[in-house]
Amino acid sequence: MLKINRQTDYAVRVVLALAKKAPGTRISTSKIGDEMLIPRALLQRIVAELASGGFIETQAGRDGGIALAHPPSQITLLQVVEHFEGTLLLSECVQREGDCPFELKCPVNCQWIRLRDLLRNEMGRITFEHLAEDSKLIEAGLSPIASFQAAS
């Protein structure tokens, strides 16, 4: 089963919370943790990993907090997910060329590759700017699915 782990889900929530704020807004990690229901025990590790990946900037001290390191339009869901999960795979047989003894004779191998590429391409199109806009639609009681399909 292809499944994103909880830490990755929380990391996406942190970036989304920041993307929903005005550009340059710095917010405390505890405030984001409360807003996005992220346990404090994991929050510091996730924030540190997001900072090391260049997604956020941190500032210590009384006026400190975290902020996006780039505009939300330049951060994709794929970038954050693959930073935490590694390259997305649907099957071990497409991990590295030559790993599967059947790859040249297997009709499923090329489908795994096609499906992996479709998933990665779609996730690469989803920016945190899109997600923040969808969040506003949801809060207004509207469906974000129609807006994303229209933008495609």
BAKEGU-120973 format. One record per residue: x, y, z of N, C-alpha, C in turn; residue in three letters. Coordinates in nm, 2 decimals. Layout:
N
{site {X Y Z} {X Y Z} {X Y Z} "ala"},
...
% end
This chain:
152
{site {0.08 -0.12 0.00} {0.00 0.00 0.00} {0.09 0.12 0.00} "met"},
{site {0.06 0.22 -0.09} {0.13 0.34 -0.09} {0.06 0.43 0.02} "leu"},
{site {0.14 0.47 0.12} {0.09 0.55 0.23} {0.19 0.65 0.28} "lys"},
{site {0.15 0.77 0.29} {0.24 0.87 0.35} {0.24 0.86 0.50} "ile"},
{site {0.36 0.86 0.56} {0.36 0.85 0.71} {0.31 0.97 0.78} "asn"},
{site {0.28 0.96 0.91} {0.23 1.06 0.99} {0.32 1.19 0.99} "arg"},
{site {0.45 1.16 1.00} {0.54 1.28 1.01} {0.53 1.36 0.88} "gln"},
{site {0.52 1.30 0.77} {0.51 1.37 0.64} {0.38 1.44 0.63} "thr"},
{site {0.27 1.38 0.68} {0.14 1.45 0.69} {0.15 1.58 0.77} "asp"},
{site {0.22 1.57 0.89} {0.23 1.68 0.97} {0.32 1.79 0.91} "tyr"},
{site {0.42 1.75 0.83} {0.51 1.84 0.77} {0.43 1.92 0.66} "ala"},
{site {0.34 1.85 0.59} {0.25 1.92 0.49} {0.16 2.02 0.56} "val"},
{site {0.11 1.98 0.68} {0.03 2.07 0.75} {0.10 2.20 0.80} "arg"},
{site {0.23 2.18 0.84} {0.31 2.30 0.88} {0.32 2.39 0.76} "val"},
{site {0.36 2.34 0.65} {0.38 2.43 0.53} {0.25 2.49 0.49} "val"},
{site {0.14 2.42 0.49} {0.01 2.47 0.46} {-0.03 2.58 0.55} "leu"},
{site {-0.01 2.56 0.68} {-0.04 2.67 0.78} {0.04 2.80 0.75} "ala"},
{site {0.16 2.79 0.71} {0.24 2.90 0.68} {0.20 2.96 0.55} "leu"},
{site {0.16 2.88 0.45} {0.12 2.93 0.32} {-0.01 3.01 0.33} "ala"},
{site {-0.09 2.98 0.43} {-0.22 3.05 0.45} {-0.20 3.19 0.51} "lys"},
{site {-0.08 3.22 0.56} {-0.06 3.35 0.62} {-0.01 3.44 0.51} "lys"},
{site {-0.01 3.57 0.55} {0.04 3.68 0.46} {0.19 3.65 0.44} "ala"},
{site {0.24 3.68 0.32} {0.39 3.66 0.29} {0.47 3.72 0.40} "pro"},
{site {0.58 3.65 0.44} {0.67 3.70 0.53} {0.63 3.68 0.68} "gly"},
{site {0.51 3.64 0.70} {0.45 3.62 0.84} {0.53 3.51 0.91} "thr"},
{site {0.58 3.55 1.03} {0.65 3.46 1.11} {0.56 3.42 1.23} "arg"},
{site {0.55 3.29 1.25} {0.45 3.24 1.35} {0.53 3.14 1.44} "ile"},
{site {0.48 3.13 1.57} {0.55 3.04 1.66} {0.51 2.89 1.63} "ser"},
{site {0.61 2.81 1.65} {0.58 2.66 1.62} {0.47 2.61 1.71} "thr"},
{site {0.46 2.66 1.83} {0.35 2.61 1.92} {0.21 2.65 1.86} "ser"},
{site {0.20 2.77 1.81} {0.08 2.82 1.75} {0.04 2.73 1.63} "lys"},
{site {0.14 2.70 1.55} {0.11 2.61 1.43} {0.07 2.47 1.48} "ile"},
{site {0.14 2.42 1.58} {0.11 2.29 1.64} {-0.04 2.28 1.69} "gly"},
{site {-0.08 2.39 1.76} {-0.22 2.40 1.81} {-0.32 2.40 1.69} "asp"},
{site {-0.29 2.49 1.59} {-0.38 2.51 1.48} {-0.39 2.38 1.39} "glu"},
{site {-0.28 2.31 1.38} {-0.28 2.20 1.29} {-0.29 2.06 1.36} "met"},
{site {-0.31 2.07 1.49} {-0.32 1.95 1.58} {-0.20 1.85 1.56} "leu"},
{site {-0.08 1.91 1.57} {0.04 1.83 1.57} {0.10 1.82 1.71} "ile"},
{site {0.13 1.69 1.75} {0.18 1.67 1.88} {0.32 1.74 1.90} "pro"},
{site {0.34 1.81 2.01} {0.46 1.88 2.04} {0.58 1.79 2.03} "arg"},
{site {0.57 1.66 2.07} {0.68 1.57 2.06} {0.74 1.56 1.92} "ala"},
{site {0.66 1.57 1.82} {0.70 1.56 1.68} {0.73 1.69 1.62} "leu"},
{site {0.67 1.79 1.66} {0.67 1.92 1.60} {0.81 1.98 1.58} "leu"},
{site {0.90 1.97 1.68} {1.03 2.03 1.67} {1.11 1.96 1.57} "gln"},
{site {1.10 1.82 1.57} {1.18 1.74 1.47} {1.13 1.78 1.33} "arg"},
{site {1.00 1.79 1.31} {0.95 1.82 1.17} {0.99 1.96 1.13} "ile"},
{site {0.99 2.06 1.22} {1.03 2.19 1.19} {1.18 2.19 1.15} "val"},
{site {1.26 2.12 1.23} {1.40 2.11 1.20} {1.43 2.05 1.06} "ala"},
{site {1.35 1.95 1.03} {1.37 1.88 0.90} {1.32 1.97 0.79} "glu"},
{site {1.21 2.05 0.81} {1.16 2.14 0.70} {1.27 2.25 0.68} "leu"},
{site {1.33 2.30 0.79} {1.43 2.40 0.78} {1.55 2.35 0.71} "ala"},
{site {1.60 2.23 0.74} {1.71 2.17 0.67} {1.69 2.14 0.53} "ser"},
{site {1.56 2.12 0.49} {1.52 2.10 0.35} {1.50 2.23 0.28} "gly"},
{site {1.52 2.35 0.35} {1.50 2.48 0.28} {1.36 2.52 0.26} "gly"},
{site {1.27 2.46 0.32} {1.13 2.50 0.30} {1.08 2.61 0.40} "phe"},
{site {1.14 2.62 0.51} {1.11 2.72 0.61} {1.24 2.78 0.67} "ile"},
{site {1.22 2.90 0.73} {1.33 2.97 0.80} {1.28 2.98 0.94} "glu"},
{site {1.38 2.96 1.03} {1.35 2.97 1.17} {1.42 3.08 1.24} "thr"},
{site {1.36 3.14 1.34} {1.43 3.25 1.41} {1.40 3.23 1.56} "gln"},
{site {1.50 3.22 1.64} {1.48 3.20 1.78} {1.46 3.33 1.85} "ala"},
{site {1.41 3.32 1.97} {1.39 3.44 2.05} {1.25 3.48 2.07} "gly"},
{site {1.23 3.59 2.15} {1.10 3.63 2.18} {1.01 3.67 2.06} "arg"},
{site {1.07 3.73 1.96} {1.00 3.77 1.84} {1.03 3.66 1.73} "asp"},
{site {1.07 3.55 1.76} {1.11 3.44 1.67} {0.98 3.36 1.62} "gly"},
{site {1.01 3.26 1.55} {0.91 3.17 1.50} {0.96 3.12 1.36} "gly"},
{site {0.87 3.07 1.28} {0.90 3.01 1.16} {0.82 3.08 1.04} "ile"},
{site {0.88 3.08 0.93} {0.82 3.14 0.81} {0.86 3.06 0.69} "ala"},
{site {0.78 3.07 0.58} {0.82 3.00 0.46} {0.95 3.06 0.40} "leu"},
{site {1.04 2.98 0.35} {1.16 3.03 0.29} {1.14 3.07 0.15} "ala"},
{site {1.03 3.03 0.09} {1.00 3.07 -0.05} {0.85 3.10 -0.06} "his"},
{site {0.81 3.16 -0.17} {0.66 3.18 -0.18} {0.59 3.05 -0.20} "pro"},
{site {0.47 3.04 -0.15} {0.39 2.91 -0.16} {0.38 2.86 -0.30} "pro"},
{site {0.38 2.95 -0.39} {0.37 2.91 -0.54} {0.49 2.84 -0.59} "ser"},
{site {0.60 2.84 -0.51} {0.72 2.78 -0.55} {0.75 2.65 -0.47} "gln"},
{site {0.66 2.61 -0.38} {0.68 2.49 -0.30} {0.57 2.39 -0.34} "ile"},
{site {0.61 2.27 -0.39} {0.50 2.17 -0.43} {0.48 2.06 -0.32} "thr"},
{site {0.37 2.00 -0.33} {0.34 1.89 -0.25} {0.44 1.78 -0.27} "leu"},
{site {0.48 1.76 -0.39} {0.58 1.65 -0.42} {0.71 1.68 -0.35} "leu"},
{site {0.76 1.80 -0.35} {0.89 1.84 -0.29} {0.88 1.80 -0.14} "gln"},
{site {0.78 1.84 -0.07} {0.77 1.82 0.07} {0.76 1.67 0.10} "val"},
{site {0.67 1.60 0.03} {0.65 1.46 0.05} {0.78 1.38 0.02} "val"},
{site {0.85 1.41 -0.09} {0.97 1.33 -0.12} {1.08 1.37 -0.03} "glu"},
{site {1.08 1.49 0.03} {1.19 1.52 0.12} {1.18 1.43 0.25} "his"},
{site {1.06 1.40 0.29} {1.04 1.32 0.41} {1.03 1.17 0.37} "phe"},
{site {0.98 1.14 0.26} {0.96 0.99 0.22} {1.06 0.93 0.13} "glu"},
{site {1.13 1.02 0.06} {1.22 0.97 -0.05} {1.14 0.96 -0.17} "gly"},
{site {1.20 0.92 -0.28} {1.13 0.91 -0.41} {1.01 0.82 -0.40} "thr"},
{site {0.89 0.86 -0.44} {0.77 0.78 -0.44} {0.78 0.66 -0.54} "leu"},
{site {0.75 0.55 -0.49} {0.75 0.42 -0.57} {0.62 0.35 -0.55} "leu"},
{site {0.57 0.29 -0.66} {0.45 0.20 -0.64} {0.49 0.06 -0.63} "leu"},
{site {0.61 0.02 -0.68} {0.65 -0.12 -0.67} {0.81 -0.12 -0.66} "ser"},
{site {0.86 -0.21 -0.59} {1.00 -0.23 -0.58} {1.07 -0.25 -0.72} "glu"},
{site {0.99 -0.31 -0.81} {1.05 -0.35 -0.94} {1.09 -0.23 -1.02} "cys"},
{site {1.05 -0.11 -0.99} {1.08 0.01 -1.07} {1.18 0.10 -0.99} "val"},
{site {1.23 0.05 -0.88} {1.32 0.13 -0.80} {1.44 0.17 -0.87} "gln"},
{site {1.51 0.07 -0.93} {1.63 0.10 -1.00} {1.63 0.01 -1.13} "arg"},
{site {1.67 0.07 -1.24} {1.67 -0.01 -1.36} {1.76 -0.13 -1.34} "glu"},
{site {1.72 -0.25 -1.39} {1.80 -0.37 -1.37} {1.77 -0.45 -1.25} "gly"},
{site {1.69 -0.39 -1.15} {1.66 -0.46 -1.03} {1.57 -0.58 -1.05} "asp"},
{site {1.48 -0.57 -1.15} {1.38 -0.67 -1.17} {1.42 -0.76 -1.28} "cys"},
{site {1.43 -0.89 -1.26} {1.47 -0.98 -1.37} {1.37 -0.99 -1.48} "pro"},
{site {1.25 -0.94 -1.46} {1.15 -0.95 -1.56} {1.12 -0.82 -1.63} "phe"},
{site {1.19 -0.71 -1.60} {1.15 -0.58 -1.64} {1.14 -0.56 -1.79} "glu"},
{site {1.22 -0.63 -1.87} {1.22 -0.62 -2.01} {1.11 -0.70 -2.07} "leu"},
{site {1.06 -0.80 -2.00} {0.96 -0.89 -2.05} {0.82 -0.88 -1.97} "lys"},
{site {0.81 -0.78 -1.89} {0.69 -0.77 -1.81} {0.60 -0.65 -1.85} "cys"},
{site {0.47 -0.68 -1.88} {0.38 -0.57 -1.92} {0.34 -0.49 -1.80} "pro"},
{site {0.36 -0.54 -1.68} {0.32 -0.46 -1.56} {0.43 -0.36 -1.53} "val"},
{site {0.55 -0.39 -1.55} {0.66 -0.30 -1.52} {0.64 -0.16 -1.58} "asn"},
{site {0.61 -0.15 -1.71} {0.59 -0.02 -1.78} {0.47 0.05 -1.72} "cys"},
{site {0.37 -0.03 -1.67} {0.25 0.04 -1.61} {0.28 0.10 -1.48} "gln"},
{site {0.37 0.03 -1.40} {0.41 0.08 -1.27} {0.48 0.21 -1.29} "trp"},
{site {0.57 0.22 -1.40} {0.65 0.34 -1.43} {0.55 0.45 -1.47} "ile"},
{site {0.46 0.42 -1.56} {0.36 0.52 -1.60} {0.28 0.57 -1.49} "arg"},
{site {0.23 0.48 -1.40} {0.15 0.53 -1.29} {0.23 0.61 -1.19} "leu"},
{site {0.36 0.57 -1.16} {0.44 0.65 -1.08} {0.47 0.79 -1.13} "arg"},
{site {0.49 0.79 -1.26} {0.51 0.92 -1.32} {0.39 1.01 -1.32} "asp"},
{site {0.27 0.95 -1.34} {0.15 1.03 -1.33} {0.13 1.09 -1.19} "leu"},
{site {0.15 1.00 -1.09} {0.14 1.05 -0.95} {0.24 1.16 -0.92} "leu"},
{site {0.36 1.14 -0.96} {0.46 1.24 -0.93} {0.43 1.37 -1.00} "arg"},
{site {0.39 1.36 -1.13} {0.36 1.48 -1.21} {0.24 1.56 -1.15} "asn"},
{site {0.14 1.49 -1.10} {0.02 1.56 -1.04} {0.06 1.62 -0.91} "glu"},
{site {0.14 1.55 -0.83} {0.18 1.61 -0.70} {0.28 1.73 -0.72} "met"},
{site {0.35 1.72 -0.83} {0.44 1.83 -0.87} {0.37 1.96 -0.91} "gly"},
{site {0.25 1.94 -0.96} {0.16 2.05 -1.00} {0.09 2.12 -0.89} "arg"},
{site {0.08 2.05 -0.78} {0.00 2.10 -0.66} {0.10 2.19 -0.58} "ile"},
{site {0.08 2.32 -0.58} {0.16 2.40 -0.50} {0.09 2.43 -0.37} "thr"},
{site {0.17 2.49 -0.27} {0.10 2.52 -0.15} {0.02 2.65 -0.16} "phe"},
{site {0.04 2.72 -0.27} {-0.05 2.84 -0.30} {-0.18 2.78 -0.34} "glu"},
{site {-0.19 2.67 -0.42} {-0.31 2.61 -0.45} {-0.38 2.55 -0.33} "his"},
{site {-0.31 2.49 -0.24} {-0.36 2.43 -0.12} {-0.42 2.54 -0.03} "leu"},
{site {-0.35 2.65 -0.02} {-0.40 2.76 0.07} {-0.53 2.82 0.01} "ala"},
{site {-0.54 2.83 -0.12} {-0.66 2.88 -0.19} {-0.77 2.78 -0.17} "glu"},
{site {-0.74 2.65 -0.18} {-0.84 2.54 -0.16} {-0.89 2.55 -0.01} "asp"},
{site {-0.80 2.58 0.08} {-0.84 2.59 0.22} {-0.95 2.70 0.24} "ser"},
{site {-0.93 2.81 0.17} {-1.02 2.92 0.18} {-1.16 2.88 0.12} "lys"},
{site {-1.16 2.80 0.01} {-1.28 2.76 -0.05} {-1.36 2.66 0.05} "leu"},
{site {-1.28 2.57 0.11} {-1.34 2.48 0.20} {-1.40 2.56 0.32} "ile"},
{site {-1.33 2.66 0.37} {-1.38 2.74 0.48} {-1.51 2.81 0.44} "glu"},
{site {-1.52 2.84 0.31} {-1.64 2.91 0.26} {-1.75 2.81 0.23} "ala"},
{site {-1.73 2.68 0.25} {-1.83 2.58 0.22} {-1.83 2.54 0.07} "gly"},
{site {-1.73 2.57 0.00} {-1.72 2.53 -0.14} {-1.63 2.41 -0.16} "leu"},
{site {-1.64 2.35 -0.28} {-1.55 2.23 -0.31} {-1.43 2.28 -0.39} "ser"},
{site {-1.31 2.24 -0.34} {-1.19 2.28 -0.41} {-1.16 2.20 -0.54} "pro"},
{site {-1.23 2.09 -0.55} {-1.21 2.00 -0.67} {-1.24 2.06 -0.80} "ile"},
{site {-1.35 2.13 -0.81} {-1.39 2.20 -0.93} {-1.29 2.31 -0.97} "ala"},
{site {-1.23 2.38 -0.87} {-1.14 2.49 -0.90} {-1.01 2.43 -0.95} "ser"},
{site {-0.96 2.32 -0.89} {-0.84 2.26 -0.94} {-0.85 2.20 -1.08} "phe"},
{site {-0.97 2.14 -1.11} {-0.99 2.09 -1.24} {-1.00 2.20 -1.34} "gln"},
{site {-1.06 2.31 -1.31} {-1.06 2.43 -1.40} {-0.93 2.49 -1.43} "ala"},
{site {-0.84 2.48 -1.33} {-0.70 2.54 -1.34} {-0.61 2.44 -1.42} "ala"},
{site {-0.65 2.32 -1.44} {-0.57 2.22 -1.51} {-0.56 2.25 -1.65} "ser"},
% end
